[in-house]
Amino acid sequence: MHGSHDIDIKVRGVVSFLTYRSCFLLQATCANCPPGYYCDGSTQNDTYCAHGVQNPQPCPEGYYCPYNTRFDTEYACPNGTYNPTTKLETVDQCTACLPGMYCYSNVGLAYPTANCSGGYYCTEGASSPTPTDGTTGDICPTGSHCPEGSVSPTHCPPGTYNPTEGEQRRS
């Protein structure tokens, strides 16, 4: 059982006892859900409060939770990014997809989806296995080849030539 001496303050990254018991102990309005956590309204009845207590839950991998997030999957890291950790607070904390890989999904990703396709190269932040935007990657140019997972085109060695765009093997 917790007494009033157990009430403490919220320290960055640590949720205080007061923050989520305030509506039960002090009969005041409930506190807002802090960044890095979601508050879905579920109750935990393993406390001394007969009516249960809401506790914030850490934001899961693949997602970020700004202030007042209601559900664990409310804010997915966008395509071209991923998040292998918990408790992210902003979209800016999602990690750009690694060079040579792409990140695409209808849900938040904890890890990159897969290698970029052969015949293409992916620099960073690609959301397609076959990027053509010239920023996150592109089709492999003539005079080069791009095996699966290429970060940049590999130029043909001296004495060889590749006249075809999108080549994945050295000719």
Secondary structure in CASP SS format (residue, H / E / C, confidence):
PFRMAT SS
TARGET T0000
AUTHOR 0000-0000-0000
METHOD secondary structure of the structure
MODEL  1
M C 1.00
H C 1.00
G C 1.00
S H 1.00
H H 1.00
D H 1.00
I C 1.00
D C 1.00
I C 1.00
K C 1.00
V E 1.00
R C 1.00
G C 1.00
V E 1.00
V C 1.00
S C 1.00
F H 1.00
L H 1.00
T H 1.00
Y H 1.00
R H 1.00
S H 1.00
C H 1.00
F H 1.00
L H 1.00
L C 1.00
Q C 1.00
A C 1.00
T C 1.00
C C 1.00
A C 1.00
N C 1.00
C C 1.00
P C 1.00
P C 1.00
G C 1.00
Y E 1.00
Y E 1.00
C C 1.00
D C 1.00
G C 1.00
S C 1.00
T C 1.00
Q E 1.00
N C 1.00
D C 1.00
T C 1.00
Y C 1.00
C C 1.00
A C 1.00
H C 1.00
G C 1.00
V E 1.00
Q C 1.00
N C 1.00
P C 1.00
Q E 1.00
P E 1.00
C C 1.00
P C 1.00
E C 1.00
G C 1.00
Y E 1.00
Y C 1.00
C C 1.00
P C 1.00
Y C 1.00
N C 1.00
T C 1.00
R C 1.00
F C 1.00
D C 1.00
T C 1.00
E C 1.00
Y C 1.00
A E 1.00
C C 1.00
P C 1.00
N C 1.00
G C 1.00
T E 1.00
Y E 1.00
N C 1.00
P C 1.00
T C 1.00
T C 1.00
K C 1.00
L C 1.00
E C 1.00
T C 1.00
V H 1.00
D H 1.00
Q H 1.00
C C 1.00
T E 1.00
A E 1.00
C C 1.00
L C 1.00
P C 1.00
G C 1.00
M E 1.00
Y E 1.00
C C 1.00
Y C 1.00
S C 1.00
N C 1.00
V C 1.00
G C 1.00
L C 1.00
A C 1.00
Y C 1.00
P C 1.00
T C 1.00
A E 1.00
N E 1.00
C C 1.00
S C 1.00
G C 1.00
G C 1.00
Y E 1.00
Y E 1.00
C E 1.00
T C 1.00
E C 1.00
G C 1.00
A C 1.00
S C 1.00
S C 1.00
P C 1.00
T C 1.00
P C 1.00
T C 1.00
D C 1.00
G C 1.00
T C 1.00
T C 1.00
G E 1.00
D E 1.00
I E 1.00
C C 1.00
P C 1.00
T C 1.00
G C 1.00
S E 1.00
H E 1.00
C C 1.00
P C 1.00
E C 1.00
G C 1.00
S E 1.00
V C 1.00
S C 1.00
P C 1.00
T E 1.00
H E 1.00
C C 1.00
P C 1.00
P C 1.00
G C 1.00
T C 1.00
Y C 1.00
N C 1.00
P C 1.00
T C 1.00
E C 1.00
G C 1.00
E C 1.00
Q C 1.00
R C 1.00
R C 1.00
S C 1.00
END
